[in-house]
Amino acid sequence: MGSALETLCGQAVGAGQVDMLGIYIQRSWIICGATALALVPTYVFTTPIVQALHQPATTSVALHQPATISVVAGRYTRWVIPQLFAYAANFPLQKFLQAQSKVWAMTFISGVGLALHAALNYIFVTRLGHGLFGAAMIGNVTWWIIILAQLAYLVSGCFPEAWKGFSMLAFSNIAAFVKLSLASAAMLCLEVWYYTAVLILVGLLKNAQLEVDIMSVCINYQLWAVMVALGLNGAVSVRVSNELGANKPKAARFSVIMAVSTSAAIGAVFLAVFLAWRTELPRVFSDNDEVVSVAIGAGWQTLVAFINIGCYYLVGIPLGFLFGFKLKLGALGIWAGMSIGTLLQTVVLLIICFRTKWKKQAMLAEGRIREWGGSSETLPAVTDGSIDR
C-alpha cells in the first residue's frame, strides 16, 4: 500500500515539485497505518485460522504441518504486532528518501539496526534461551529503533523543501491516493502470494514434508539472487520516475536499457554459481525485479497486476499442478511451472518496456505532477498510456 510513493515521489522530484513529498509521505502513513490496523485481527486469531485448515487428526490440509505449530505460530504473531506498524511507518520513509537519492543515511541506520539485532538475538535467544518470545521482542525493539532514527533524520532539517512539518492537507484526497495504492498493492501482493500458492501446492504432494523442505530450499536460494536485485530495484524505479517527471524520455529509455542489461548480468552470474554447485544448489533461476521496478517508476501498477494474474495464476500455477501431480514430477514439476510463469511475465514486461513511447510517458508524468501539485489535486489515471497499442 506504500508503493504509490515510488511513482508519485520520484516523478515529483524529477519535476521539481519537492514540496509535495511531505504531503505524500503523510498520506501514505495514514493509508499504511490503517492497513496495518485492518490486518491486526489476522495476527490475533492466527491459531484458530490455521486450526480451521487442520484435519481432525494431527496434520494441516494445506501444508501437512503438525497441528501444534498453529499454537506456537499464534503466540508469535501476537507478539510481533508492533512490527506490523513498524512496517507501515518504514516503507513510506524508505520511498521518501529513495526518491531524493538519500540512501546512505538509510543504509547506515539499517546496518546499525542489523548489527544490534544480531547481537541482541545472540544474547537473549542463543545464550539466555528466551526462544521465540525473545526473538519477537528483539525484532520489535530493533525495528522501532530503525524507525525512530529515520524519523529523526527526516525532521533534522536536512529536507527543508520536502518536509515542512505535519499538515492537514495529508487528509485531503485520501480516496484517490488509496486507489493508486491499491493498484500498487495488488501488483506486489500477486507476486508474493504466487510463491505462497506454490508452497501450498507442494504441501498436497505425497511425502509433503520432504517436498516442502525441498521447495523451501529452492526458494531461499532464489531469494539470495533477489536480495541483490532488490538493491537495484529502488534505484531503477527512482531513476525512471525522476526522468519522466523531468520530461526526459530519452534518459528514461536509457535507464530501462541499463536496468534490463544489469538484470541479465546478475542473472548470468547467479546462474553460473548455481550450475557450478549444482549438486548443492537449485538449477533453476529466474529474476525480473528490475523490469517490475521500471513499471512502478512509470506508474503502470494496474497493468502489471493484470499481467501477474495471467502469467502467475493462469499459467504458472496450472502448469505446476499439471507437471507436479498429473505428470508425477513432484516438487520439480511445480518449480518448473512456477519458473515458466515467471519467465512469461518477464518476457511480457520486456515487450511492454521496449514498445513504450517514452515521450508520451513523460507527458503523462507532467500531467500527473501538475494535477497532484495543485491545491485541487486529483488522482491521475495509472493505466493510461502504459503502452501504445
C-alpha positions as CSV (number, residue, x, y, z in Angstrom):
1,M,0.0,0.0,0.0
2,G,3.0,2.3,0.2
3,S,4.3,1.6,-3.3
4,A,2.4,4.5,-4.8
5,L,5.1,6.7,-3.4
6,E,7.6,5.2,-5.8
7,T,5.6,6.7,-8.7
8,L,4.5,10.0,-7.1
9,C,7.6,11.0,-5.1
10,G,10.0,10.0,-7.9
11,Q,8.1,12.0,-10.6
12,A,7.6,14.9,-8.2
13,V,11.4,15.2,-7.6
14,G,12.0,15.0,-11.3
15,A,9.5,17.8,-12.0
16,G,11.0,20.0,-9.2
17,Q,7.8,19.6,-7.0
18,V,9.8,18.5,-4.0
19,D,7.4,20.4,-1.6
20,M,4.8,17.7,-2.3
21,L,6.9,14.9,-0.9
22,G,6.0,15.7,2.7
23,I,2.3,15.6,1.9
24,Y,2.7,12.3,0.0
25,I,4.5,10.6,2.8
26,Q,1.9,11.6,5.4
27,R,-0.9,10.3,3.2
28,S,1.0,7.1,2.8
29,W,1.5,6.8,6.6
30,I,-2.3,7.2,7.1
31,I,-3.1,4.5,4.5
32,C,-0.4,2.1,5.6
33,G,-1.3,2.6,9.3
34,A,-5.0,1.9,8.5
35,T,-4.0,-1.2,6.5
36,A,-1.9,-2.5,9.4
37,L,-4.8,-1.9,11.8
38,A,-7.0,-3.9,9.5
39,L,-4.5,-6.8,9.5
40,V,-4.3,-7.0,13.3
41,P,-7.2,-9.5,13.6
42,T,-5.3,-12.0,11.4
43,Y,-2.4,-11.7,13.8
44,V,-4.5,-12.0,16.9
45,F,-6.5,-15.0,15.6
46,T,-3.7,-16.8,13.7
47,T,-4.2,-20.0,15.8
48,P,-7.9,-20.5,15.1
49,I,-7.4,-19.6,11.4
50,V,-4.7,-22.1,11.0
51,Q,-6.5,-24.8,13.0
52,A,-9.5,-24.4,10.8
53,L,-7.3,-25.8,8.0
54,H,-6.3,-28.8,10.0
55,Q,-7.7,-32.2,9.7
56,P,-9.2,-33.7,12.9
57,A,-6.0,-35.6,13.5
58,T,-2.6,-34.0,13.6
59,T,-1.9,-32.6,10.2
60,S,-2.8,-29.5,8.2
61,V,-4.7,-30.0,5.0
62,A,-2.7,-27.4,3.2
63,L,0.9,-27.9,4.2
64,H,0.8,-31.1,6.1
65,Q,2.4,-29.5,9.2
66,P,1.8,-30.7,12.8
67,A,-1.3,-29.1,14.2
68,T,0.7,-27.9,17.3
69,I,2.5,-25.4,15.0
70,S,-0.6,-23.3,14.9
71,V,-0.5,-22.7,18.6
72,V,3.1,-21.6,18.5
73,A,2.5,-19.5,15.4
74,G,-0.5,-17.8,17.0
75,R,1.6,-16.8,20.0
76,Y,4.4,-15.5,17.9
77,T,2.1,-13.4,15.6
78,R,0.5,-11.7,18.6
79,W,4.0,-10.8,20.0
80,V,5.1,-9.2,16.7
81,I,2.1,-7.0,16.2
82,P,4.3,-3.9,16.9
83,Q,6.4,-4.9,13.9
84,L,3.3,-4.7,11.7
85,F,3.0,-1.0,12.5
86,A,6.8,-0.5,12.1
87,Y,6.5,-1.8,8.5
88,A,3.7,0.7,8.0
89,A,5.9,3.5,9.1
90,N,9.1,2.3,7.4
91,F,8.0,1.7,3.9
92,P,6.9,5.3,3.2
93,L,10.1,6.6,4.9
94,Q,12.2,4.5,2.5
95,K,10.4,5.7,-0.6
96,F,10.6,9.3,0.6
97,L,14.4,9.0,1.0
98,Q,15.0,6.9,-2.1
99,A,13.1,9.4,-4.3
100,Q,15.7,12.0,-3.4
101,S,18.6,9.6,-3.6
102,K,19.3,9.9,0.1
103,V,20.2,6.3,0.6
104,W,23.5,6.4,2.5
105,A,21.9,7.5,5.8
106,M,19.2,4.9,5.4
107,T,21.9,2.3,4.7
108,F,23.8,3.3,7.8
109,I,20.7,3.2,10.0
110,S,19.8,-0.2,8.7
111,G,23.3,-1.5,9.1
112,V,23.4,-0.4,12.7
113,G,20.0,-1.9,13.3
114,L,21.1,-5.2,11.8
115,A,24.2,-5.4,13.9
116,L,22.1,-4.6,17.0
117,H,19.5,-7.2,16.0
118,A,22.1,-9.9,15.6
119,A,23.8,-9.1,18.9
120,L,20.6,-9.0,20.9
121,N,19.4,-12.3,19.4
122,Y,22.7,-13.9,20.3
123,I,22.5,-12.7,23.9
124,F,18.8,-13.2,24.6
125,V,17.9,-16.1,22.3
126,T,21.1,-18.2,21.9
127,R,22.7,-17.5,25.3
128,L,19.8,-16.8,27.6
129,G,17.4,-19.1,25.9
130,H,14.3,-16.9,25.6
131,G,13.3,-18.6,22.4
132,L,10.6,-17.2,20.1
133,F,9.4,-14.7,22.7
134,G,12.9,-13.2,22.9
135,A,13.2,-13.2,19.1
136,A,9.9,-11.4,18.7
137,M,10.6,-8.8,21.4
138,I,14.1,-8.1,19.9
139,G,12.5,-7.7,16.5
140,N,10.1,-5.2,17.9
141,V,12.8,-3.2,19.6
142,T,15.3,-3.1,16.6
143,W,12.6,-2.3,14.1
144,W,11.3,0.7,16.1
145,I,14.9,1.9,16.7
146,I,15.3,2.0,12.9
147,I,12.0,3.9,12.5
148,L,12.9,6.4,15.2
149,A,16.3,7.0,13.7
150,Q,14.8,7.6,10.3
151,L,12.2,9.9,11.7
152,A,14.9,11.9,13.5
153,Y,16.8,12.2,10.2
154,L,13.6,13.3,8.5
155,V,12.9,16.2,10.9
156,S,16.5,17.1,11.4
157,G,16.4,19.9,8.9
158,C,18.1,18.0,6.1
159,F,15.0,18.3,3.9
160,P,13.8,21.9,4.2
161,E,11.8,21.8,1.0
162,A,10.5,18.3,1.1
163,W,9.5,18.2,4.8
164,K,7.7,21.3,6.3
165,G,6.0,19.5,9.2
166,F,2.7,17.8,9.5
167,S,-0.1,19.2,7.5
168,M,-3.9,18.8,7.4
169,L,-3.5,18.5,3.6
170,A,-2.4,14.9,4.2
171,F,-6.1,14.1,4.9
172,S,-7.3,15.5,1.6
173,N,-7.9,13.3,-1.4
174,I,-7.3,10.2,0.6
175,A,-9.7,8.1,-1.5
176,A,-7.8,8.9,-4.7
177,F,-4.5,8.1,-3.1
178,V,-5.9,4.8,-1.8
179,K,-6.9,3.9,-5.4
180,L,-3.4,4.3,-6.6
181,S,-2.1,2.5,-3.5
182,L,-4.4,-0.5,-4.1
183,A,-3.1,-0.8,-7.7
184,S,0.4,-1.0,-6.3
185,A,-0.6,-3.4,-3.5
186,A,-2.3,-5.7,-6.0
187,M,0.7,-5.8,-8.3
188,L,3.1,-6.7,-5.5
189,C,0.8,-9.0,-3.5
190,L,0.0,-11.1,-6.5
191,E,3.7,-11.7,-7.0
192,V,4.5,-12.6,-3.4
193,W,1.4,-14.7,-3.0
194,Y,2.4,-16.7,-6.0
195,Y,5.2,-18.3,-4.1
196,T,2.8,-19.0,-1.2
197,A,0.4,-20.7,-3.5
198,V,3.2,-22.8,-4.9
199,L,4.1,-23.9,-1.4
200,I,0.5,-24.9,-0.7
201,L,0.5,-27.0,-3.9
202,V,3.7,-28.7,-2.8
203,G,2.1,-29.4,0.6
204,L,-0.5,-31.5,-1.2
205,L,2.1,-33.9,-2.7
206,K,2.9,-37.3,-1.2
207,N,5.7,-37.2,1.3
208,A,4.8,-33.5,1.7
209,Q,7.2,-32.7,4.5
210,L,10.2,-33.6,2.3
211,E,8.7,-31.9,-0.8
212,V,8.0,-28.7,1.2
213,D,11.6,-28.7,2.5
214,I,13.0,-29.1,-1.0
215,M,10.9,-26.3,-2.4
216,S,11.7,-24.0,0.6
217,V,15.4,-24.6,-0.1
218,C,15.0,-23.7,-3.8
219,I,13.0,-20.5,-3.0
220,N,15.6,-19.5,-0.4
221,Y,18.4,-19.8,-2.9
222,Q,16.4,-17.9,-5.4
223,L,15.9,-15.2,-2.7
224,W,19.7,-14.8,-2.5
225,A,19.7,-13.5,-6.0
226,V,16.5,-11.5,-5.4
227,M,18.2,-9.7,-2.5
228,V,20.9,-8.5,-4.8
229,A,18.3,-7.5,-7.4
230,L,16.3,-5.6,-4.8
231,G,19.4,-3.4,-4.3
232,L,18.9,-2.2,-7.8
233,N,15.1,-2.2,-7.7
234,G,14.8,1.1,-5.9
235,A,17.5,2.7,-8.0
236,V,15.8,1.8,-11.2
237,S,12.3,2.9,-10.1
238,V,13.6,6.2,-8.8
239,R,15.7,6.8,-12.0
240,V,12.8,6.1,-14.3
241,S,10.3,8.2,-12.3
242,N,12.8,11.1,-11.9
243,E,13.5,11.2,-15.7
244,L,9.8,11.0,-16.6
245,G,9.0,13.8,-14.1
246,A,11.8,15.9,-15.6
247,N,10.3,15.3,-19.1
248,K,13.4,13.5,-20.3
249,P,12.0,10.5,-22.2
250,K,15.4,9.5,-23.8
251,A,17.0,9.3,-20.4
252,A,14.2,7.2,-19.1
253,R,14.5,4.8,-22.0
254,F,18.3,4.6,-21.4
255,S,17.6,3.8,-17.8
256,V,15.3,0.9,-18.8
257,I,18.0,-0.5,-21.1
258,M,20.6,-0.3,-18.3
259,A,18.2,-1.9,-15.9
260,V,17.5,-4.8,-18.2
261,S,21.2,-5.3,-19.0
262,T,22.1,-5.2,-15.3
263,S,19.4,-7.7,-14.5
264,A,20.6,-10.0,-17.2
265,A,24.1,-9.8,-16.0
266,I,23.1,-10.5,-12.4
267,G,21.1,-13.5,-13.6
268,A,24.0,-14.8,-15.6
269,V,26.3,-14.6,-12.6
270,F,24.0,-16.4,-10.3
271,L,23.2,-19.0,-12.9
272,A,26.9,-19.7,-13.3
273,V,27.2,-20.0,-9.5
274,F,24.2,-22.3,-9.2
275,L,25.4,-24.5,-12.0
276,A,28.9,-24.7,-10.6
277,W,27.5,-26.0,-7.4
278,R,24.5,-27.8,-9.0
279,T,24.7,-30.7,-6.5
280,E,24.0,-28.4,-3.6
281,L,22.0,-25.6,-5.2
282,P,18.8,-25.5,-7.3
283,R,19.4,-25.5,-11.0
284,V,16.5,-23.2,-11.8
285,F,17.0,-19.4,-11.6
286,S,14.7,-16.6,-12.5
287,D,14.7,-12.9,-11.6
288,N,12.8,-10.0,-13.0
289,D,12.7,-7.4,-10.2
290,E,14.4,-4.7,-12.3
291,V,11.8,-4.9,-15.0
292,V,9.0,-4.7,-12.5
293,S,10.6,-1.6,-10.9
294,V,10.5,0.1,-14.3
295,A,6.7,-0.4,-14.3
296,I,6.5,1.1,-10.8
297,G,8.5,4.1,-11.8
298,A,6.3,4.8,-14.8
299,G,3.1,4.2,-12.8
300,W,1.9,1.0,-14.5
301,Q,0.8,-0.8,-11.4
302,T,-2.6,-1.8,-12.6
303,L,-1.4,-3.1,-15.9
304,V,1.3,-5.2,-14.1
305,A,-1.3,-6.5,-11.7
306,F,-3.3,-8.0,-14.6
307,I,-0.1,-9.4,-16.1
308,N,0.8,-11.1,-12.8
309,I,-2.7,-12.6,-12.7
310,G,-2.3,-14.0,-16.2
311,C,1.3,-15.2,-16.1
312,Y,1.3,-16.5,-12.5
313,Y,-2.2,-17.7,-11.7
314,L,-3.5,-18.6,-15.2
315,V,-0.2,-20.1,-16.5
316,G,2.4,-20.8,-13.8
317,I,0.2,-22.5,-11.1
318,P,-1.9,-24.6,-13.6
319,L,1.3,-25.8,-15.2
320,G,2.8,-26.5,-11.8
321,F,-0.2,-28.6,-11.0
322,L,0.0,-30.4,-14.3
323,F,3.7,-31.2,-14.0
324,G,3.6,-31.9,-10.3
325,F,0.5,-34.0,-10.0
326,K,-0.6,-35.3,-13.4
327,L,2.9,-36.0,-14.7
328,K,4.0,-37.0,-11.2
329,L,7.2,-34.8,-11.3
330,G,6.5,-33.7,-7.7
331,A,8.3,-30.5,-6.4
332,L,10.4,-30.4,-9.6
333,G,7.3,-30.1,-11.7
334,I,5.7,-27.4,-9.6
335,W,9.0,-25.5,-9.6
336,A,9.1,-25.8,-13.4
337,G,5.6,-24.5,-13.7
338,M,6.4,-21.6,-11.4
339,S,9.5,-20.8,-13.5
340,I,7.6,-20.8,-16.7
341,G,5.1,-18.3,-15.3
342,T,7.9,-16.1,-14.1
343,L,9.7,-16.3,-17.4
344,L,6.4,-15.4,-19.3
345,Q,5.9,-12.4,-17.0
346,T,9.5,-11.2,-17.7
347,V,9.0,-11.6,-21.5
348,V,5.7,-9.7,-21.4
349,L,7.1,-6.8,-19.3
350,L,10.2,-6.6,-21.6
351,I,8.0,-6.3,-24.6
352,I,6.0,-3.6,-22.9
353,C,9.1,-1.7,-21.9
354,F,10.6,-1.7,-25.3
355,R,7.4,-0.9,-27.1
356,T,6.7,2.1,-24.8
357,K,6.9,5.6,-26.3
358,W,8.8,7.3,-23.5
359,K,8.0,10.8,-24.8
360,K,4.3,10.1,-24.2
361,Q,5.1,8.7,-20.7
362,A,7.0,11.9,-19.9
363,M,3.9,13.9,-20.9
364,L,1.7,11.8,-18.8
365,A,4.0,12.2,-15.8
366,E,4.0,16.0,-16.4
367,G,0.2,16.0,-16.3
368,R,0.2,13.8,-13.2
369,I,2.5,16.2,-11.3
370,R,0.6,19.2,-12.4
371,E,-2.7,17.7,-11.2
372,W,-1.3,16.4,-7.9
373,G,0.8,19.5,-7.2
374,G,-2.1,22.0,-7.3
375,S,-4.5,22.9,-4.5
376,S,-7.3,21.0,-6.1
377,E,-5.3,17.9,-7.0
378,T,-7.0,14.8,-8.5
379,L,-5.7,11.3,-8.9
380,P,-4.1,10.6,-12.3
381,A,-5.1,7.5,-14.1
382,V,-2.4,5.0,-13.6
383,T,-3.3,2.8,-16.6
384,D,-3.2,5.5,-19.3
385,G,-0.6,5.1,-21.9
386,S,1.0,2.0,-20.5
387,I,2.0,1.1,-24.0
388,D,0.9,2.4,-27.3
389,R,-1.1,-0.3,-29.0
